[in-house]
Amino acid sequence: MKKVYDLTTLKITKAIVHDIPKHKKNDFSLAPIFSQQESSLTDELKLFFKDSIIKALGRDRAFKICYDPSTLSPVNNHVNEILYSDQTFVNNSIEIGQHLYNIQKGYNASGILFILKCELSDRVACVIMKLERDGGAQLTLNPKTNSFDISEVKNLMLTAKTKLFKISLLFDRSKFGCDYDGSLMDYQINIKQKKELTSFFIDDFLGCKPYEDPKVTTQRFYNLTRTFIETVVQDKIEQAKNVQDLNSYLQTNKNQLSPKEFSDLYLTTPFIQDEYKSFLKTKRFLFATFNKDLSLIKQKIEKFMIVFKNGIMIFGNKGKFKENVELKELPNGDHQATVISEIRKIE
């Protein structure tokens, strides 16, 4: 598979540092200190931070992220302005820092917010880093520029008084030809042990969610919708119809799928449609369009089988069941299946 970008091509073009203090919720007496101009960048500093970025985002624990369309975070808008306007870099970086300060609670650590504008594989990207420092480590504001110097950040990192805490790389997906918005390394999250890749930094600050590979998203959509049908739809014949509809919908000649579209097309009442939407929400599955990949469920959706209590099974594949089997509920609660076809083979 072709790589979306090559981290070794990263070139830092702009940088700025902000100091975000720890504070209790709704206690804004200790204010953040924002640099009022960009930091000077020597080749040595560019190389040092480039190596730090590659080391972090090149780890197995780094993961892809997407902007969450339901977020209240303004970071997406400010990053987009940074990507396409050099003149707004400082102001937008301050707005990002102010957002971080505003949403912090008493348990969120103080730290250094470090924002970079970069070139990456001949395109533009933005790096947002949060660094945690020891209690005694302080940044010194340059009175002439009213700004912090990133050389201080390097010195603090080299003396182990400051450690890279979280780092995100964000870009315009349309320019990179991919279906996600960046990648993130959070040294507090172990993706091999954590079931839900969520955190204050990802959700509340960046306004992002972990990217899911289309084949995983498609599989989750199928499994969750099957679970909903089997637990909420009480009528067995309606269940059978809904499952066949789900299989047919997944096999339509479309590159994208939508829970809303499935609901509108196949779920029969507004009540069931609302229940379905609420069910997916409780499972943290967005009611939004996603790219389709049937790799993990292809064999499942090509087959359909009904098992009766008396041991009889009726099996069909590739949509033939719906066309050739008539299901009917009898007055005593039993079900009758009628197959009208020529017998081809007896085993």
C-alpha positions in Angstrom: 0.0 0.0 0.0 1.3 3.4 -0.9 2.4 5.6 2.0 0.3 8.7 2.5 3.4 10.7 3.7 7.0 10.2 4.7 7.9 11.6 8.1 11.6 11.9 7.0 10.6 14.6 4.5 9.2 16.8 7.4 10.5 20.4 7.3 9.6 22.8 10.2 8.8 26.3 8.8 7.2 28.0 11.8 7.1 27.4 15.6 5.6 29.1 18.6 5.6 28.3 22.4 2.8 29.0 24.9 2.8 28.4 28.7 -0.5 26.8 29.9 -0.7 26.6 33.8 -2.6 24.1 35.8 -5.8 25.5 37.3 -9.0 24.4 38.9 -12.2 24.4 36.9 -13.7 27.9 36.7 -10.6 29.4 38.5 -8.9 31.6 36.0 -6.8 33.6 38.4 -3.6 32.0 37.1 -3.6 33.0 33.4 -1.7 31.4 30.5 1.2 33.2 29.0 1.1 33.4 25.2 4.0 34.2 22.9 3.3 37.2 20.8 5.5 36.2 17.9 7.1 33.2 16.3 10.2 31.6 17.7 13.5 31.8 15.8 14.4 28.6 14.1 18.0 27.5 13.6 18.9 24.4 11.5 20.0 22.7 14.8 16.6 23.3 16.4 14.7 22.2 13.3 16.6 18.9 13.3 16.2 18.3 17.0 12.4 18.7 16.9 12.1 16.9 13.6 13.8 13.9 15.2 11.5 14.1 18.2 8.5 14.1 16.0 9.7 11.2 13.9 10.6 9.2 17.1 7.1 9.8 18.6 4.9 9.3 15.5 6.9 6.4 14.2 6.1 4.3 17.2 3.7 1.3 17.0 1.6 3.0 19.7 0.9 6.0 17.5 -2.5 5.9 15.8 -4.5 7.7 13.1 -7.2 10.2 14.1 -10.2 11.9 12.4 -12.0 15.1 13.4 -15.3 14.3 15.1 -18.1 16.1 13.3 -20.0 16.4 16.6 -17.2 18.2 18.5 -17.4 21.6 20.0 -13.6 22.0 19.8 -12.4 24.9 17.5 -9.0 23.3 16.9 -10.0 22.0 13.4 -10.9 25.5 12.2 -7.7 27.1 13.7 -5.5 24.3 12.2 -7.0 24.8 8.8 -6.3 28.6 9.0 -2.7 27.8 10.0 -2.3 25.5 7.1 -3.4 28.0 4.5 -2.3 31.4 5.9 1.1 32.3 7.2 -0.2 35.7 8.5 -2.6 34.1 11.0 -0.2 31.6 12.5 0.4 33.4 15.8 -3.2 34.4 16.4 -4.5 30.9 15.7 -1.9 29.3 17.8 -3.0 31.6 20.7 -6.7 30.6 20.1 -5.7 26.9 20.3 -3.8 27.6 23.6 -6.7 29.6 25.0 -9.1 26.7 24.2 -6.8 24.2 26.0 -6.7 26.5 29.1 -10.4 27.1 29.1 -11.4 23.4 29.1 -8.7 22.2 31.6 -9.9 21.0 35.0 -7.9 20.6 38.2 -6.5 17.2 37.3 -5.0 18.3 34.0 -1.3 18.9 34.1 0.3 22.2 33.4 2.6 22.2 30.4 4.2 23.8 27.4 2.1 24.0 24.3 4.3 23.8 21.2 2.7 24.5 17.8 4.6 24.0 14.5 3.8 24.6 10.8 5.6 22.1 8.6 6.1 20.9 5.1 5.5 17.2 4.7 5.9 15.2 1.5 5.5 18.5 -0.4 2.3 19.5 1.4 1.4 21.4 4.5 0.9 20.0 8.0 0.5 21.3 11.6 2.1 19.7 14.6 0.6 20.3 18.1 2.7 19.1 21.0 2.0 19.2 24.7 5.0 18.8 27.0 4.9 18.2 30.7 7.6 19.8 32.9 8.9 19.2 36.4 7.6 21.6 39.0 10.8 23.5 39.1 11.3 23.9 35.4 10.3 27.3 34.1 10.2 29.1 30.8 11.6 32.6 30.6 9.7 35.2 28.7 11.9 37.3 26.4 11.0 40.9 27.3 12.0 42.2 23.9 9.7 39.9 21.9 7.2 39.1 24.7 7.7 35.5 23.6 9.3 32.2 24.6 12.3 30.8 22.8 12.0 27.2 21.6 15.7 26.7 22.4 14.6 26.7 26.1 12.2 23.9 25.3 15.0 21.9 23.8 17.3 22.5 26.8 14.5 21.4 29.2 13.9 18.2 27.2 17.6 17.4 27.1 17.9 17.8 30.9 14.9 15.6 31.4 13.0 18.4 33.2 10.4 18.4 30.4 9.1 15.3 28.6 7.1 15.0 25.4 3.6 14.2 26.7 1.4 14.2 23.6 1.9 15.0 20.0 -0.5 15.3 17.1 0.1 15.7 13.4 -2.8 17.3 11.5 -3.4 18.0 7.9 -6.0 18.5 5.1 -7.0 15.0 4.1 -8.0 16.1 0.6 -4.5 17.2 -0.1 -3.0 13.9 1.2 -5.6 11.6 -0.5 -6.6 9.7 2.6 -9.7 9.3 4.7 -8.3 10.5 8.1 -7.0 13.8 9.4 -3.7 13.0 11.1 -1.9 10.9 13.6 -1.3 11.1 17.3 1.1 9.7 19.9 -0.1 9.9 23.5 2.5 8.5 26.0 -0.3 8.0 28.5 -2.3 5.6 26.3 -1.3 2.1 25.5 -3.4 1.1 22.5 -2.7 -2.6 23.1 -4.4 -2.5 26.5 -7.0 0.2 26.1 -10.3 -0.7 24.6 -11.5 2.9 23.9 -8.9 5.2 22.6 -10.3 8.3 24.1 -8.8 11.0 26.3 -9.1 14.7 27.3 -6.4 15.6 24.7 -8.0 13.7 21.8 -11.7 14.3 22.5 -12.1 17.6 24.3 -9.0 19.5 23.1 -8.4 18.3 19.6 -12.0 17.4 18.9 -10.9 14.1 17.3 -11.7 10.4 17.5 -9.5 7.5 16.6 -9.6 6.5 13.0 -11.1 3.1 12.2 -10.1 1.2 9.1 -13.1 1.0 6.7 -13.2 -2.8 7.0 -13.4 -2.5 10.8 -16.1 0.2 10.6 -18.1 -1.9 8.1 -17.8 -4.9 10.4 -19.0 -2.9 13.4 -21.9 -1.5 11.5 -22.9 -5.0 10.4 -22.5 -6.6 13.9 -24.3 -3.7 15.7 -27.2 -3.6 13.3 -27.6 -7.4 13.5 -27.6 -7.1 17.3 -30.2 -4.4 17.2 -32.5 -6.4 14.9 -32.2 -9.5 17.0 -32.8 -7.8 20.3 -35.3 -5.0 19.5 -37.3 -6.3 16.5 -39.7 -8.8 18.2 -41.5 -10.2 15.1 -39.5 -13.1 13.7 -40.6 -12.6 10.1 -39.7 -8.9 10.4 -36.3 -9.9 11.8 -35.7 -12.2 8.9 -36.7 -9.4 6.5 -34.4 -6.9 8.2 -31.4 -9.2 8.2 -31.9 -9.9 4.5 -32.3 -6.2 3.9 -29.0 -5.5 5.8 -27.2 -8.1 3.7 -28.6 -6.6 0.5 -27.7 -3.1 1.5 -24.1 -4.0 2.3 -23.8 -5.7 -1.2 -25.2 -2.7 -3.1 -22.8 -1.2 -5.7 -21.8 1.7 -3.5 -18.4 2.8 -2.1 -20.0 4.3 1.0 -22.6 3.3 3.6 -24.8 5.2 6.0 -26.8 4.0 9.1 -29.3 6.8 8.3 -29.8 5.6 4.8 -30.2 2.0 5.9 -32.7 3.1 8.6 -34.7 5.3 6.1 -34.8 2.5 3.5 -35.5 -0.6 5.6 -36.7 0.1 9.1 -40.5 0.4 9.0 -41.6 2.8 11.7 -40.3 6.1 13.1 -40.2 4.5 16.5 -37.8 1.7 15.4 -35.7 4.2 13.4 -35.3 6.4 16.6 -34.5 3.3 18.6 -31.8 2.3 16.1 -30.2 5.7 16.1 -30.2 5.8 19.9 -28.7 2.3 20.1 -25.8 3.2 17.8 -25.2 6.3 19.8 -24.8 4.2 23.0 -22.3 2.1 21.2 -20.3 5.2 20.1 -21.0 4.5 16.4 -21.5 7.7 14.4 -24.8 8.1 12.5 -22.8 9.3 9.5 -21.5 8.1 6.1 -18.4 5.9 6.1 -16.3 4.1 3.4 -17.3 0.5 2.7 -14.9 -2.5 2.9 -16.5 -5.9 3.1 -13.3 -7.9 3.7 -14.2 -9.1 7.2 -17.9 -9.9 6.5 -18.1 -10.9 2.9 -18.9 -14.6 3.5 -21.4 -13.8 6.2 -23.6 -11.4 4.1 -23.6 -13.7 1.1 -25.5 -16.4 3.1 -28.7 -16.5 5.0 -30.2 -19.3 7.1 -33.3 -19.8 9.2 -33.2 -22.6 11.8 -36.6 -23.9 13.1 -37.2 -25.4 16.5 -38.0 -28.7 14.9 -34.5 -29.0 13.5 -35.3 -28.0 10.0 -33.0 -25.4 8.4 -33.4 -23.4 5.2 -30.3 -22.0 3.7 -29.9 -19.5 0.8 -27.2 -17.4 -0.6 -26.6 -14.3 -2.7 -30.1 -12.9 -2.1 -31.9 -16.0 -3.4 -33.7 -16.6 -0.1 -35.8 -13.5 -0.2 -36.9 -14.1 -3.7 -37.8 -17.8 -3.3 -39.0 -18.4 0.3 -42.3 -17.2 1.6 -42.5 -16.9 5.4 -45.8 -16.8 7.3 -46.9 -16.8 10.9 -49.6 -19.3 11.8 -52.4 -18.6 14.4 -50.7 -20.9 17.0 -47.5 -18.8 16.8 -45.6 -21.3 14.6 -44.0 -20.2 11.4 -44.4 -21.7 7.9 -41.9 -21.5 5.2 -42.9 -22.2 1.6 -40.3 -22.9 -1.0 -41.4 -23.0 -4.6 -38.7 -24.4 -6.8 -37.6 -27.5 -8.7 -35.6 -29.9 -6.6 -32.1 -29.9 -7.9 -30.3 -32.3 -5.6 -30.9 -34.6 -2.6 -28.0 -35.3 -0.2 
